[in-house]
Amino acid sequence: MSDLPKGWTNSNLKNLACYKKGKKPKSLISKNEKGYVPYIDIKAFEKMIFNNTQM
């Protein structure tokens, strides 16, 4: 059915993450740093491009 590595399983995104609709954060950084999480915008879903992170 899929080419996932042995021991992996498929799951829906809603089972793995919480989402919150709101406004874009005022402060974003362009590199990954410890303690920061990815800011996922429409570009991430459409083109798999993750440019920003937020604290």
mmCIF entry with sequence, helices, sheets and N, C-alpha, C, O atoms, coordinates in Angstrom:
data_MODEL
# 
_entry.id   MODEL 
# 
_entity.id                         1 
_entity.type                       polymer 
_entity.pdbx_number_of_molecules   1 
# 
_entity_poly.entity_id                      1 
_entity_poly.type                           'polypeptide(L)' 
_entity_poly.nstd_linkage                   no 
_entity_poly.nstd_monomer                   no 
_entity_poly.pdbx_seq_one_letter_code       MSDLPKGWTNSNLKNLACYKKGKKPKSLISKNEKGYVPYIDIKAFEKMIFNNTQM 
_entity_poly.pdbx_seq_one_letter_code_can   MSDLPKGWTNSNLKNLACYKKGKKPKSLISKNEKGYVPYIDIKAFEKMIFNNTQM 
_entity_poly.pdbx_strand_id                 A 
# 
loop_
_entity_poly_seq.entity_id 
_entity_poly_seq.num 
_entity_poly_seq.mon_id 
_entity_poly_seq.hetero 
1 1  MET n 
1 2  SER n 
1 3  ASP n 
1 4  LEU n 
1 5  PRO n 
1 6  LYS n 
1 7  GLY n 
1 8  TRP n 
1 9  THR n 
1 10 ASN n 
1 11 SER n 
1 12 ASN n 
1 13 LEU n 
1 14 LYS n 
1 15 ASN n 
1 16 LEU n 
1 17 ALA n 
1 18 CYS n 
1 19 TYR n 
1 20 LYS n 
1 21 LYS n 
1 22 GLY n 
1 23 LYS n 
1 24 LYS n 
1 25 PRO n 
1 26 LYS n 
1 27 SER n 
1 28 LEU n 
1 29 ILE n 
1 30 SER n 
1 31 LYS n 
1 32 ASN n 
1 33 GLU n 
1 34 LYS n 
1 35 GLY n 
1 36 TYR n 
1 37 VAL n 
1 38 PRO n 
1 39 TYR n 
1 40 ILE n 
1 41 ASP n 
1 42 ILE n 
1 43 LYS n 
1 44 ALA n 
1 45 PHE n 
1 46 GLU n 
1 47 LYS n 
1 48 MET n 
1 49 ILE n 
1 50 PHE n 
1 51 ASN n 
1 52 ASN n 
1 53 THR n 
1 54 GLN n 
1 55 MET n 
# 
_struct_asym.id          A 
_struct_asym.entity_id   1 
# 
loop_
_struct_conf.conf_type_id 
_struct_conf.id 
_struct_conf.pdbx_PDB_helix_id 
_struct_conf.beg_label_comp_id 
_struct_conf.beg_label_asym_id 
_struct_conf.beg_label_seq_id 
_struct_conf.pdbx_beg_PDB_ins_code 
_struct_conf.end_label_comp_id 
_struct_conf.end_label_asym_id 
_struct_conf.end_label_seq_id 
_struct_conf.pdbx_end_PDB_ins_code 
_struct_conf.beg_auth_comp_id 
_struct_conf.beg_auth_asym_id 
_struct_conf.beg_auth_seq_id 
_struct_conf.end_auth_comp_id 
_struct_conf.end_auth_asym_id 
_struct_conf.end_auth_seq_id 
_struct_conf.pdbx_PDB_helix_class 
_struct_conf.details 
_struct_conf.pdbx_PDB_helix_length 
HELX_P HELX_P1 AA1 LEU A 13 ? ASN A 15 ? LEU A 13 ASN A 15 5 ? 3 
HELX_P HELX_P2 AA2 ILE A 42 ? LYS A 47 ? ILE A 42 LYS A 47 1 ? 6 
# 
_struct_conf_type.id          HELX_P 
_struct_conf_type.criteria    ? 
_struct_conf_type.reference   ? 
# 
_struct_sheet.id               AA1 
_struct_sheet.type             ? 
_struct_sheet.number_strands   2 
_struct_sheet.details          ? 
# 
_struct_sheet_order.sheet_id     AA1 
_struct_sheet_order.range_id_1   1 
_struct_sheet_order.range_id_2   2 
_struct_sheet_order.offset       ? 
_struct_sheet_order.sense        anti-parallel 
# 
loop_
_struct_sheet_range.sheet_id 
_struct_sheet_range.id 
_struct_sheet_range.beg_label_comp_id 
_struct_sheet_range.beg_label_asym_id 
_struct_sheet_range.beg_label_seq_id 
_struct_sheet_range.pdbx_beg_PDB_ins_code 
_struct_sheet_range.end_label_comp_id 
_struct_sheet_range.end_label_asym_id 
_struct_sheet_range.end_label_seq_id 
_struct_sheet_range.pdbx_end_PDB_ins_code 
_struct_sheet_range.beg_auth_comp_id 
_struct_sheet_range.beg_auth_asym_id 
_struct_sheet_range.beg_auth_seq_id 
_struct_sheet_range.end_auth_comp_id 
_struct_sheet_range.end_auth_asym_id 
_struct_sheet_range.end_auth_seq_id 
AA1 1 VAL A 37 ? TYR A 39 ? VAL A 37 TYR A 39 
AA1 2 ASN A 52 ? GLN A 54 ? ASN A 52 GLN A 54 
# 
loop_
_atom_site.group_PDB 
_atom_site.id 
_atom_site.type_symbol 
_atom_site.label_atom_id 
_atom_site.label_alt_id 
_atom_site.label_comp_id 
_atom_site.label_asym_id 
_atom_site.label_entity_id 
_atom_site.label_seq_id 
_atom_site.pdbx_PDB_ins_code 
_atom_site.Cartn_x 
_atom_site.Cartn_y 
_atom_site.Cartn_z 
_atom_site.occupancy 
_atom_site.B_iso_or_equiv 
_atom_site.pdbx_formal_charge 
_atom_site.auth_seq_id 
_atom_site.auth_comp_id 
_atom_site.auth_asym_id 
_atom_site.auth_atom_id 
_atom_site.pdbx_PDB_model_num 
ATOM 1   N N  . MET A 1 1  ? 0.822  -1.193 0.000  1.00 0.00 ? 1  MET A N  1 
ATOM 2   C CA . MET A 1 1  ? 0.000  0.000  0.000  1.00 0.00 ? 1  MET A CA 1 
ATOM 3   C C  . MET A 1 1  ? 0.867  1.258  0.000  1.00 0.00 ? 1  MET A C  1 
ATOM 4   O O  . MET A 1 1  ? 0.546  2.217  -0.702 1.00 0.00 ? 1  MET A O  1 
ATOM 5   N N  . SER A 1 2  ? 1.967  1.280  0.775  1.00 0.00 ? 2  SER A N  1 
ATOM 6   C CA . SER A 1 2  ? 2.840  2.455  0.763  1.00 0.00 ? 2  SER A CA 1 
ATOM 7   C C  . SER A 1 2  ? 4.289  2.010  0.868  1.00 0.00 ? 2  SER A C  1 
ATOM 8   O O  . SER A 1 2  ? 4.568  0.850  1.171  1.00 0.00 ? 2  SER A O  1 
ATOM 9   N N  . ASP A 1 3  ? 5.194  2.917  0.622  1.00 0.00 ? 3  ASP A N  1 
ATOM 10  C CA . ASP A 1 3  ? 6.622  2.615  0.679  1.00 0.00 ? 3  ASP A CA 1 
ATOM 11  C C  . ASP A 1 3  ? 7.260  3.178  1.938  1.00 0.00 ? 3  ASP A C  1 
ATOM 12  O O  . ASP A 1 3  ? 8.412  3.611  1.907  1.00 0.00 ? 3  ASP A O  1 
ATOM 13  N N  . LEU A 1 4  ? 6.531  3.178  3.039  1.00 0.00 ? 4  LEU A N  1 
ATOM 14  C CA . LEU A 1 4  ? 7.082  3.676  4.294  1.00 0.00 ? 4  LEU A CA 1 
ATOM 15  C C  . LEU A 1 4  ? 8.125  2.705  4.835  1.00 0.00 ? 4  LEU A C  1 
ATOM 16  O O  . LEU A 1 4  ? 8.040  1.502  4.591  1.00 0.00 ? 4  LEU A O  1 
ATOM 17  N N  . PRO A 1 5  ? 9.100  3.219  5.564  1.00 0.00 ? 5  PRO A N  1 
ATOM 18  C CA . PRO A 1 5  ? 10.086 2.326  6.188  1.00 0.00 ? 5  PRO A CA 1 
ATOM 19  C C  . PRO A 1 5  ? 9.414  1.351  7.161  1.00 0.00 ? 5  PRO A C  1 
ATOM 20  O O  . PRO A 1 5  ? 8.332  1.624  7.681  1.00 0.00 ? 5  PRO A O  1 
ATOM 21  N N  . LYS A 1 6  ? 10.057 0.234  7.393  1.00 0.00 ? 6  LYS A N  1 
ATOM 22  C CA . LYS A 1 6  ? 9.536  -0.783 8.302  1.00 0.00 ? 6  LYS A CA 1 
ATOM 23  C C  . LYS A 1 6  ? 9.308  -0.177 9.686  1.00 0.00 ? 6  LYS A C  1 
ATOM 24  O O  . LYS A 1 6  ? 10.177 0.514  10.218 1.00 0.00 ? 6  LYS A O  1 
ATOM 25  N N  . GLY A 1 7  ? 8.147  -0.437 10.259 1.00 0.00 ? 7  GLY A N  1 
ATOM 26  C CA . GLY A 1 7  ? 7.811  0.072  11.587 1.00 0.00 ? 7  GLY A CA 1 
ATOM 27  C C  . GLY A 1 7  ? 7.076  1.406  11.569 1.00 0.00 ? 7  GLY A C  1 
ATOM 28  O O  . GLY A 1 7  ? 6.562  1.831  12.604 1.00 0.00 ? 7  GLY A O  1 
ATOM 29  N N  . TRP A 1 8  ? 7.013  2.075  10.429 1.00 0.00 ? 8  TRP A N  1 
ATOM 30  C CA . TRP A 1 8  ? 6.297  3.347  10.299 1.00 0.00 ? 8  TRP A CA 1 
ATOM 31  C C  . TRP A 1 8  ? 4.839  3.071  9.976  1.00 0.00 ? 8  TRP A C  1 
ATOM 32  O O  . TRP A 1 8  ? 4.491  1.992  9.497  1.00 0.00 ? 8  TRP A O  1 
ATOM 33  N N  . THR A 1 9  ? 3.995  4.053  10.242 1.00 0.00 ? 9  THR A N  1 
ATOM 34  C CA . THR A 1 9  ? 2.583  3.916  9.918  1.00 0.00 ? 9  THR A CA 1 
ATOM 35  C C  . THR A 1 9  ? 2.033  5.241  9.385  1.00 0.00 ? 9  THR A C  1 
ATOM 36  O O  . THR A 1 9  ? 2.570  6.306  9.688  1.00 0.00 ? 9  THR A O  1 
ATOM 37  N N  . ASN A 1 10 ? 0.974  5.173  8.600  1.00 0.00 ? 10 ASN A N  1 
ATOM 38  C CA . ASN A 1 10 ? 0.296  6.375  8.105  1.00 0.00 ? 10 ASN A CA 1 
ATOM 39  C C  . ASN A 1 10 ? -0.605 6.942  9.186  1.00 0.00 ? 10 ASN A C  1 
ATOM 40  O O  . ASN A 1 10 ? -1.142 6.197  10.006 1.00 0.00 ? 10 ASN A O  1 
ATOM 41  N N  . SER A 1 11 ? -0.770 8.248  9.192  1.00 0.00 ? 11 SER A N  1 
ATOM 42  C CA . SER A 1 11 ? -1.680 8.902  10.123 1.00 0.00 ? 11 SER A CA 1 
ATOM 43  C C  . SER A 1 11 ? -2.173 10.197 9.505  1.00 0.00 ? 11 SER A C  1 
ATOM 44  O O  . SER A 1 11 ? -1.502 10.780 8.653  1.00 0.00 ? 11 SER A O  1 
ATOM 45  N N  . ASN A 1 12 ? -3.327 10.643 9.928  1.00 0.00 ? 12 ASN A N  1 
ATOM 46  C CA . ASN A 1 12 ? -3.845 11.943 9.504  1.00 0.00 ? 12 ASN A CA 1 
ATOM 47  C C  . ASN A 1 12 ? -3.153 13.041 10.290 1.00 0.00 ? 12 ASN A C  1 
ATOM 48  O O  . ASN A 1 12 ? -2.822 12.857 11.461 1.00 0.00 ? 12 ASN A O  1 
ATOM 49  N N  . LEU A 1 13 ? -2.936 14.176 9.653  1.00 0.00 ? 13 LEU A N  1 
ATOM 50  C CA . LEU A 1 13 ? -2.285 15.305 10.309 1.00 0.00 ? 13 LEU A CA 1 
ATOM 51  C C  . LEU A 1 13 ? -3.035 15.719 11.571 1.00 0.00 ? 13 LEU A C  1 
ATOM 52  O O  . LEU A 1 13 ? -2.414 16.092 12.566 1.00 0.00 ? 13 LEU A O  1 
ATOM 53  N N  . LYS A 1 14 ? -4.361 15.656 11.537 1.00 0.00 ? 14 LYS A N  1 
ATOM 54  C CA . LYS A 1 14 ? -5.145 16.067 12.706 1.00 0.00 ? 14 LYS A CA 1 
ATOM 55  C C  . LYS A 1 14 ? -4.869 15.195 13.927 1.00 0.00 ? 14 LYS A C  1 
ATOM 56  O O  . LYS A 1 14 ? -5.153 15.611 15.050 1.00 0.00 ? 14 LYS A O  1 
ATOM 57  N N  . ASN A 1 15 ? -4.326 14.001 13.734 1.00 0.00 ? 15 ASN A N  1 
ATOM 58  C CA . ASN A 1 15 ? -3.974 13.131 14.859 1.00 0.00 ? 15 ASN A CA 1 
ATOM 59  C C  . ASN A 1 15 ? -2.585 13.431 15.420 1.00 0.00 ? 15 ASN A C  1 
ATOM 60  O O  . ASN A 1 15 ? -2.225 12.931 16.486 1.00 0.00 ? 15 ASN A O  1 
ATOM 61  N N  . LEU A 1 16 ? -1.822 14.229 14.721 1.00 0.00 ? 16 LEU A N  1 
ATOM 62  C CA . LEU A 1 16 ? -0.441 14.492 15.109 1.00 0.00 ? 16 LEU A CA 1 
ATOM 63  C C  . LEU A 1 16 ? -0.171 15.915 15.570 1.00 0.00 ? 16 LEU A C  1 
ATOM 64  O O  . LEU A 1 16 ? 0.806  16.169 16.274 1.00 0.00 ? 16 LEU A O  1 
ATOM 65  N N  . ALA A 1 17 ? -1.035 16.842 15.172 1.00 0.00 ? 17 ALA A N  1 
ATOM 66  C CA . ALA A 1 17 ? -0.775 18.253 15.468 1.00 0.00 ? 17 ALA A CA 1 
ATOM 67  C C  . ALA A 1 17 ? -2.060 18.980 15.817 1.00 0.00 ? 17 ALA A C  1 
ATOM 68  O O  . ALA A 1 17 ? -3.154 18.570 15.429 1.00 0.00 ? 17 ALA A O  1 
ATOM 69  N N  . CYS A 1 18 ? -1.906 20.056 16.551 1.00 0.00 ? 18 CYS A N  1 
ATOM 70  C CA . CYS A 1 18 ? -3.028 20.939 16.859 1.00 0.00 ? 18 CYS A CA 1 
ATOM 71  C C  . CYS A 1 18 ? -2.889 22.170 15.970 1.00 0.00 ? 18 CYS A C  1 
ATOM 72  O O  . CYS A 1 18 ? -1.777 22.581 15.636 1.00 0.00 ? 18 CYS A O  1 
ATOM 73  N N  . TYR A 1 19 ? -3.991 22.740 15.599 1.00 0.00 ? 19 TYR A N  1 
ATOM 74  C CA . TYR A 1 19 ? -3.922 23.955 14.798 1.00 0.00 ? 19 TYR A CA 1 
ATOM 75  C C  . TYR A 1 19 ? -4.724 25.051 15.476 1.00 0.00 ? 19 TYR A C  1 
ATOM 76  O O  . TYR A 1 19 ? -5.643 24.798 16.255 1.00 0.00 ? 19 TYR A O  1 
ATOM 77  N N  . LYS A 1 20 ? -4.348 26.254 15.156 1.00 0.00 ? 20 LYS A N  1 
ATOM 78  C CA . LYS A 1 20 ? -5.017 27.412 15.724 1.00 0.00 ? 20 LYS A CA 1 
ATOM 79  C C  . LYS A 1 20 ? -5.055 28.491 14.660 1.00 0.00 ? 20 LYS A C  1 
ATOM 80  O O  . LYS A 1 20 ? -4.012 28.935 14.179 1.00 0.00 ? 20 LYS A O  1 
ATOM 81  N N  . LYS A 1 21 ? -6.245 28.908 14.295 1.00 0.00 ? 21 LYS A N  1 
ATOM 82  C CA . LYS A 1 21 ? -6.372 29.978 13.313 1.00 0.00 ? 21 LYS A CA 1 
ATOM 83  C C  . LYS A 1 21 ? -6.097 31.304 14.011 1.00 0.00 ? 21 LYS A C  1 
ATOM 84  O O  . LYS A 1 21 ? -6.532 31.530 15.140 1.00 0.00 ? 21 LYS A O  1 
ATOM 85  N N  . GLY A 1 22 ? -5.403 32.135 13.351 1.00 0.00 ? 22 GLY A N  1 
ATOM 86  C CA . GLY A 1 22 ? -5.085 33.431 13.940 1.00 0.00 ? 22 GLY A CA 1 
ATOM 87  C C  . GLY A 1 22 ? -4.296 34.282 12.969 1.00 0.00 ? 22 GLY A C  1 
ATOM 88  O O  . GLY A 1 22 ? -4.282 34.029 11.765 1.00 0.00 ? 22 GLY A O  1 
ATOM 89  N N  . LYS A 1 23 ? -3.650 35.277 13.502 1.00 0.00 ? 23 LYS A N  1 
ATOM 90  C CA . LYS A 1 23 ? -2.860 36.191 12.695 1.00 0.00 ? 23 LYS A CA 1 
ATOM 91  C C  . LYS A 1 23 ? -1.410 35.729 12.654 1.00 0.00 ? 23 LYS A C  1 
ATOM 92  O O  . LYS A 1 23 ? -0.934 35.042 13.558 1.00 0.00 ? 23 LYS A O  1 
ATOM 93  N N  . LYS A 1 24 ? -0.724 36.116 11.595 1.00 0.00 ? 24 LYS A N  1 
ATOM 94  C CA . LYS A 1 24 ? 0.690  35.817 11.469 1.00 0.00 ? 24 LYS A CA 1 
ATOM 95  C C  . LYS A 1 24 ? 1.444  36.507 12.601 1.00 0.00 ? 24 LYS A C  1 
ATOM 96  O O  . LYS A 1 24 ? 1.186  37.677 12.882 1.00 0.00 ? 24 LYS A O  1 
ATOM 97  N N  . PRO A 1 25 ? 2.374  35.804 13.261 1.00 0.00 ? 25 PRO A N  1 
ATOM 98  C CA . PRO A 1 25 ? 3.139  36.421 14.346 1.00 0.00 ? 25 PRO A CA 1 
ATOM 99  C C  . PRO A 1 25 ? 3.915  37.641 13.860 1.00 0.00 ? 25 PRO A C  1 
ATOM 100 O O  . PRO A 1 25 ? 4.362  37.683 12.714 1.00 0.00 ? 25 PRO A O  1 
ATOM 101 N N  . LYS A 1 26 ? 4.071  38.624 14.727 1.00 0.00 ? 26 LYS A N  1 
ATOM 102 C CA . LYS A 1 26 ? 4.820  39.838 14.374 1.00 0.00 ? 26 LYS A CA 1 
ATOM 103 C C  . LYS A 1 26 ? 6.301  39.549 14.210 1.00 0.00 ? 26 LYS A C  1 
ATOM 104 O O  . LYS A 1 26 ? 6.981  40.191 13.409 1.00 0.00 ? 26 LYS A O  1 
ATOM 105 N N  . SER A 1 27 ? 6.804  38.575 14.976 1.00 0.00 ? 27 SER A N  1 
ATOM 106 C CA . SER A 1 27 ? 8.226  38.285 14.966 1.00 0.00 ? 27 SER A CA 1 
ATOM 107 C C  . SER A 1 27 ? 8.487  36.865 14.463 1.00 0.00 ? 27 SER A C  1 
ATOM 108 O O  . SER A 1 27 ? 8.073  35.892 15.093 1.00 0.00 ? 27 SER A O  1 
ATOM 109 N N  . LEU A 1 28 ? 9.172  36.753 13.332 1.00 0.00 ? 28 LEU A N  1 
ATOM 110 C CA . LEU A 1 28 ? 9.571  35.468 12.776 1.00 0.00 ? 28 LEU A CA 1 
ATOM 111 C C  . LEU A 1 28 ? 11.065 35.505 12.501 1.00 0.00 ? 28 LEU A C  1 
ATOM 112 O O  . LEU A 1 28 ? 11.621 36.565 12.211 1.00 0.00 ? 28 LEU A O  1 
ATOM 113 N N  . ILE A 1 29 ? 11.716 34.352 12.590 1.00 0.00 ? 29 ILE A N  1 
ATOM 114 C CA . ILE A 1 29 ? 13.127 34.264 12.234 1.00 0.00 ? 29 ILE A CA 1 
ATOM 115 C C  . ILE A 1 29 ? 13.261 33.290 11.074 1.00 0.00 ? 29 ILE A C  1 
ATOM 116 O O  . ILE A 1 29 ? 12.382 32.454 10.867 1.00 0.00 ? 29 ILE A O  1 
ATOM 117 N N  . SER A 1 30 ? 14.339 33.384 10.321 1.00 0.00 ? 30 SER A N  1 
ATOM 118 C CA . SER A 1 30 ? 14.477 32.569 9.115  1.00 0.00 ? 30 SER A CA 1 
ATOM 119 C C  . SER A 1 30 ? 15.336 31.323 9.308  1.00 0.00 ? 30 SER A C  1 
ATOM 120 O O  . SER A 1 30 ? 15.536 30.575 8.351  1.00 0.00 ? 30 SER A O  1 
ATOM 121 N N  . LYS A 1 31 ? 15.848 31.075 10.511 1.00 0.00 ? 31 LYS A N  1 
ATOM 122 C CA . LYS A 1 31 ? 16.638 29.855 10.727 1.00 0.00 ? 31 LYS A CA 1 
ATOM 123 C C  . LYS A 1 31 ? 16.103 29.109 11.949 1.00 0.00 ? 31 LYS A C  1 
ATOM 124 O O  . LYS A 1 31 ? 15.516 29.704 12.852 1.00 0.00 ? 31 LYS A O  1 
ATOM 125 N N  . ASN A 1 32 ? 16.319 27.801 11.952 1.00 0.00 ? 32 ASN A N  1 
ATOM 126 C CA . ASN A 1 32 ? 15.866 26.982 13.067 1.00 0.00 ? 32 ASN A CA 1 
ATOM 127 C C  . ASN A 1 32 ? 16.788 27.157 14.269 1.00 0.00 ? 32 ASN A C  1 
ATOM 128 O O  . ASN A 1 32 ? 18.010 27.115 14.133 1.00 0.00 ? 32 ASN A O  1 
ATOM 129 N N  . GLU A 1 33 ? 16.208 27.351 15.422 1.00 0.00 ? 33 GLU A N  1 
ATOM 130 C CA . GLU A 1 33 ? 16.958 27.458 16.659 1.00 0.00 ? 33 GLU A CA 1 
ATOM 131 C C  . GLU A 1 33 ? 16.229 26.665 17.730 1.00 0.00 ? 33 GLU A C  1 
ATOM 132 O O  . GLU A 1 33 ? 15.012 26.492 17.665 1.00 0.00 ? 33 GLU A O  1 
ATOM 133 N N  . LYS A 1 34 ? 16.970 26.187 18.707 1.00 0.00 ? 34 LYS A N  1 
ATOM 134 C CA . LYS A 1 34 ? 16.375 25.426 19.801 1.00 0.00 ? 34 LYS A CA 1 
ATOM 135 C C  . LYS A 1 34 ? 15.317 26.281 20.510 1.00 0.00 ? 34 LYS A C  1 
ATOM 136 O O  . LYS A 1 34 ? 15.551 27.456 20.794 1.00 0.00 ? 34 LYS A O  1 
ATOM 137 N N  . GLY A 1 35 ? 14.162 25.686 20.790 1.00 0.00 ? 35 GLY A N  1 
ATOM 138 C CA . GLY A 1 35 ? 13.093 26.396 21.473 1.00 0.00 ? 35 GLY A CA 1 
ATOM 139 C C  . GLY A 1 35 ? 12.102 27.070 20.540 1.00 0.00 ? 35 GLY A C  1 
ATOM 140 O O  . GLY A 1 35 ? 11.089 27.603 20.991 1.00 0.00 ? 35 GLY A O  1 
ATOM 141 N N  . TYR A 1 36 ? 12.384 27.051 19.242 1.00 0.00 ? 36 TYR A N  1 
ATOM 142 C CA . TYR A 1 36 ? 11.492 27.651 18.263 1.00 0.00 ? 36 TYR A CA 1 
ATOM 143 C C  . TYR A 1 36 ? 10.756 26.554 17.506 1.00 0.00 ? 36 TYR A C  1 
ATOM 144 O O  . TYR A 1 36 ? 11.258 25.437 17.382 1.00 0.00 ? 36 TYR A O  1 
ATOM 145 N N  . VAL A 1 37 ? 9.586  26.865 17.009 1.00 0.00 ? 37 VAL A N  1 
ATOM 146 C CA . VAL A 1 37 ? 8.794  25.904 16.245 1.00 0.00 ? 37 VAL A CA 1 
ATOM 147 C C  . VAL A 1 37 ? 8.507  26.468 14.857 1.00 0.00 ? 37 VAL A C  1 
ATOM 148 O O  . VAL A 1 37 ? 8.459  27.687 14.689 1.00 0.00 ? 37 VAL A O  1 
ATOM 149 N N  . PRO A 1 38 ? 8.315  25.601 13.856 1.00 0.00 ? 38 PRO A N  1 
ATOM 150 C CA . PRO A 1 38 ? 8.031  26.099 12.513 1.00 0.00 ? 38 PRO A CA 1 
ATOM 151 C C  . PRO A 1 38 ? 6.716  26.862 12.457 1.00 0.00 ? 38 PRO A C  1 
ATOM 152 O O  . PRO A 1 38 ? 5.739  26.475 13.098 1.00 0.00 ? 38 PRO A O  1 
ATOM 153 N N  . TYR A 1 39 ? 6.694  27.932 11.701 1.00 0.00 ? 39 TYR A N  1 
ATOM 154 C CA . TYR A 1 39 ? 5.461  28.648 11.400 1.00 0.00 ? 39 TYR A CA 1 
ATOM 155 C C  . TYR A 1 39 ? 5.009  28.122 10.043 1.00 0.00 ? 39 TYR A C  1 
ATOM 156 O O  . TYR A 1 39 ? 5.663  28.372 9.031  1.00 0.00 ? 39 TYR A O  1 
ATOM 157 N N  . ILE A 1 40 ? 3.910  27.407 10.018 1.00 0.00 ? 40 ILE A N  1 
ATOM 158 C CA . ILE A 1 40 ? 3.456  26.763 8.793  1.00 0.00 ? 40 ILE A CA 1 
ATOM 159 C C  . ILE A 1 40 ? 2.410  27.643 8.121  1.00 0.00 ? 40 ILE A C  1 
ATOM 160 O O  . ILE A 1 40 ? 1.338  27.892 8.673  1.00 0.00 ? 40 ILE A O  1 
ATOM 161 N N  . ASP A 1 41 ? 2.739  28.107 6.925  1.00 0.00 ? 41 ASP A N  1 
ATOM 162 C CA . ASP A 1 41 ? 1.805  28.925 6.159  1.00 0.00 ? 41 ASP A CA 1 
ATOM 163 C C  . ASP A 1 41 ? 1.375  28.165 4.910  1.00 0.00 ? 41 ASP A C  1 
ATOM 164 O O  . ASP A 1 41 ? 1.762  27.010 4.731  1.00 0.00 ? 41 ASP A O  1 
ATOM 165 N N  . ILE A 1 42 ? 0.603  28.774 4.065  1.00 0.00 ? 42 ILE A N  1 
ATOM 166 C CA . ILE A 1 42 ? 0.069  28.100 2.893  1.00 0.00 ? 42 ILE A CA 1 
ATOM 167 C C  . ILE A 1 42 ? 1.178  27.627 1.961  1.00 0.00 ? 42 ILE A C  1 
ATOM 168 O O  . ILE A 1 42 ? 1.023  26.609 1.286  1.00 0.00 ? 42 ILE A O  1 
ATOM 169 N N  . LYS A 1 43 ? 2.303  28.358 1.912  1.00 0.00 ? 43 LYS A N  1 
ATOM 170 C CA . LYS A 1 43 ? 3.422  27.961 1.063  1.00 0.00 ? 43 LYS A CA 1 
ATOM 171 C C  . LYS A 1 43 ? 3.983  26.598 1.489  1.00 0.00 ? 43 LYS A C  1 
ATOM 172 O O  . LYS A 1 43 ? 4.439  25.819 0.652  1.00 0.00 ? 43 LYS A O  1 
ATOM 173 N N  . ALA A 1 44 ? 3.945  26.324 2.781  1.00 0.00 ? 44 ALA A N  1 
ATOM 174 C CA . ALA A 1 44 ? 4.434  25.045 3.279  1.00 0.00 ? 44 ALA A CA 1 
ATOM 175 C C  . ALA A 1 44 ? 3.578  23.896 2.753  1.00 0.00 ? 44 ALA A C  1 
ATOM 176 O O  . ALA A 1 44 ? 4.107  22.847 2.385  1.00 0.00 ? 44 ALA A O  1 
ATOM 177 N N  . PHE A 1 45 ? 2.284  24.085 2.715  1.00 0.00 ? 45 PHE A N  1 
ATOM 178 C CA . PHE A 1 45 ? 1.390  23.035 2.221  1.00 0.00 ? 45 PHE A CA 1 
ATOM 179 C C  . PHE A 1 45 ? 1.427  22.915 0.700  1.00 0.00 ? 45 PHE A C  1 
ATOM 180 O O  . PHE A 1 45 ? 1.385  21.806 0.167  1.00 0.00 ? 45 PHE A O  1 
ATOM 181 N N  . GLU A 1 46 ? 1.505  24.029 0.008  1.00 0.00 ? 46 GLU A N  1 
ATOM 182 C CA . GLU A 1 46 ? 1.471  23.992 -1.454 1.00 0.00 ? 46 GLU A CA 1 
ATOM 183 C C  . GLU A 1 46 ? 2.792  23.569 -2.079 1.00 0.00 ? 46 GLU A C  1 
ATOM 184 O O  . GLU A 1 46 ? 2.809  22.822 -3.057 1.00 0.00 ? 46 GLU A O  1 
ATOM 185 N N  . LYS A 1 47 ? 3.914  24.052 -1.508 1.00 0.00 ? 47 LYS A N  1 
ATOM 186 C CA . LYS A 1 47 ? 5.217  23.832 -2.142 1.00 0.00 ? 47 LYS A CA 1 
ATOM 187 C C  . LYS A 1 47 ? 6.242  23.168 -1.230 1.00 0.00 ? 47 LYS A C  1 
ATOM 188 O O  . LYS A 1 47 ? 7.400  23.003 -1.615 1.00 0.00 ? 47 LYS A O  1 
ATOM 189 N N  . MET A 1 48 ? 5.821  22.784 -0.015 1.00 0.00 ? 48 MET A N  1 
ATOM 190 C CA . MET A 1 48 ? 6.717  22.161 0.964  1.00 0.00 ? 48 MET A CA 1 
ATOM 191 C C  . MET A 1 48 ? 7.924  23.065 1.280  1.00 0.00 ? 48 MET A C  1 
ATOM 192 O O  . MET A 1 48 ? 9.042  22.578 1.449  1.00 0.00 ? 48 MET A O  1 
ATOM 193 N N  . ILE A 1 49 ? 7.685  24.378 1.358  1.00 0.00 ? 49 ILE A N  1 
ATOM 194 C CA . ILE A 1 49 ? 8.718  25.348 1.699  1.00 0.00 ? 49 ILE A CA 1 
ATOM 195 C C  . ILE A 1 49 ? 8.420  25.907 3.083  1.00 0.00 ? 49 ILE A C  1 
ATOM 196 O O  . ILE A 1 49 ? 7.380  26.529 3.296  1.00 0.00 ? 49 ILE A O  1 
ATOM 197 N N  . PHE A 1 50 ? 9.335  25.683 4.023  1.00 0.00 ? 50 PHE A N  1 
ATOM 198 C CA . PHE A 1 50 ? 9.195  26.168 5.385  1.00 0.00 ? 50 PHE A CA 1 
ATOM 199 C C  . PHE A 1 50 ? 10.253 27.235 5.609  1.00 0.00 ? 50 PHE A C  1 
ATOM 200 O O  . PHE A 1 50 ? 11.425 26.916 5.813  1.00 0.00 ? 50 PHE A O  1 
ATOM 201 N N  . ASN A 1 51 ? 9.848  28.510 5.572  1.00 0.00 ? 51 ASN A N  1 
ATOM 202 C CA . ASN A 1 51 ? 10.807 29.610 5.630  1.00 0.00 ? 51 ASN A CA 1 
ATOM 203 C C  . ASN A 1 51 ? 10.999 30.194 7.021  1.00 0.00 ? 51 ASN A C  1 
ATOM 204 O O  . ASN A 1 51 ? 12.074 30.715 7.317  1.00 0.00 ? 51 ASN A O  1 
ATOM 205 N N  . ASN A 1 52 ? 10.017 30.126 7.861  1.00 0.00 ? 52 ASN A N  1 
ATOM 206 C CA . ASN A 1 52 ? 10.072 30.880 9.106  1.00 0.00 ? 52 ASN A CA 1 
ATOM 207 C C  . ASN A 1 52 ? 9.805  30.016 10.331 1.00 0.00 ? 52 ASN A C  1 
ATOM 208 O O  . ASN A 1 52 ? 9.142  28.981 10.254 1.00 0.00 ? 52 ASN A O  1 
ATOM 209 N N  . THR A 1 53 ? 10.335 30.465 11.454 1.00 0.00 ? 53 THR A N  1 
ATOM 210 C CA . THR A 1 53 ? 10.034 29.837 12.732 1.00 0.00 ? 53 THR A CA 1 
ATOM 211 C C  . THR A 1 53 ? 9.635  30.923 13.713 1.00 0.00 ? 53 THR A C  1 
ATOM 212 O O  . THR A 1 53 ? 9.970  32.094 13.533 1.00 0.00 ? 53 THR A O  1 
ATOM 213 N N  . GLN A 1 54 ? 8.926  30.529 14.736 1.00 0.00 ? 54 GLN A N  1 
ATOM 214 C CA . GLN A 1 54 ? 8.509  31.478 15.774 1.00 0.00 ? 54 GLN A CA 1 
ATOM 215 C C  . GLN A 1 54 ? 8.842  30.906 17.127 1.00 0.00 ? 54 GLN A C  1 
ATOM 216 O O  . GLN A 1 54 ? 9.002  29.694 17.272 1.00 0.00 ? 54 GLN A O  1 
ATOM 217 N N  . MET A 1 55 ? 8.949  31.764 18.118 1.00 0.00 ? 55 MET A N  1 
ATOM 218 C CA . MET A 1 55 ? 9.244  31.322 19.474 1.00 0.00 ? 55 MET A CA 1 
ATOM 219 C C  . MET A 1 55 ? 7.986  30.897 20.160 1.00 0.00 ? 55 MET A C  1 
ATOM 220 O O  . MET A 1 55 ? 8.023  30.488 21.320 1.00 0.00 ? 55 MET A O  1 
# 
